[in-house]
């Protein structure tokens, strides 16, 4: 059985935007609204976690040295 492709941040954000648009439309039955809301919460959590991982990655400064590549935490200010 083939593995399911992992969702990207952009895909999740697009789906979340679609859900928000559908909910804001106000034409959805309550049961569907609750299901969409739940799905939106999961997508939002995925997006927040993805952004946090990206932020942590950006906090590392990769510098090349004579011995190879070295990662250092990026310090801004002081």
N, C-alpha and C positions, 0 to 999 in steps of 0.2 A: 504494500500500500504506500503510495507517495505521500510525503510529508506536506502539510499545508504550508504555503508560503507565509512567512512572518509578516505581519502588518507593519507598514511604515508609519512614521509620525504624520506625514502628509496625507496618507489614506485615512488614518483615524481622524485627523482634524477635518477633512472634507466630509466624512460621515457625520461627525459631530455637528458641523454647520448645517447639514441637511436635516438632521433631527431637530435642531433648534428652529429651523424654518418651518418644519411640519408642525411642531408644537405651537409656535406662535400663530400659525394659521387658524387655530381655534376650531377646526372642523373635525377633530378626531374624537372618537368615542373614548370614554374614561379608561377602559381596560387597555386600549391601544396606547393611550397617552401615558399610562403608568409603565407599560412595557418599553416604550420609546425613552421615557425618562430614565429608567433603569439602564438601558443600553447606553444612553448618553453619559451617565455617571461612570460607567466602565471605560468608555472612550476617553472621557476627561481625565480619569486616573492614569490611563495609559499615556496620554499626552504629557501630563505633568511629570511622570516618571521618565519619559523620554527626554524632556527638556532638562531635567535634573542631571541625567547621565551626560547629556551634551555639555552642560555647564561644567560638570566635573572634569570632563575631557578637556575643555577649553582652559581650565585652570592649570593644566600642565603645559609647561613650555618645553618644547623639544629643541634641544641644542645639539649640534654636531660637534664632537670633540675628536681628537686624534685617535682615541680608543673606540670610537663608534658614536652611537646616539645616546644622549642622556636626557632624561625628563626631570624637570624641576617644577615645583609649584610656582605659578605666576603670581608675583606680588605687585600690586598696584598701590602707589602711594607709599609713604613712610617706609 
